[in-house]
Amino acid sequence: PRAPLLARLEVELPSCPASAASMRLDVMARRRAFRHASRALELTREVRMRELAHKAKQLLQELAVEEGRLQLRWEEQTAKNARRSRLDRELAEMERTRQARRAEEEAL
């Protein structure tokens, strides 16, 4: 398809030799290919950035959920520890009361 175009250019533009027109067409074709490749790379980069942003958002959401679970687990453990401490204090008080009663019974 290029030969008829070069022949036509040589007829219509006698001051422009076919070799110069051919080189100019080559340059134009390379520039077009470069623009096309650049655009394809840019589109690919944009797609990857969107995918990365989506994955980052998902990971942040998962992290927030896990932090919520850990917070709940920590609060439950704190409540259990507080109850255990209270029960230990009550048990110690009961033990002291029992020992005091035994001491009273033995004294009588």
Beta strands, then each sheet from edge to edge (+ up, - down):
end
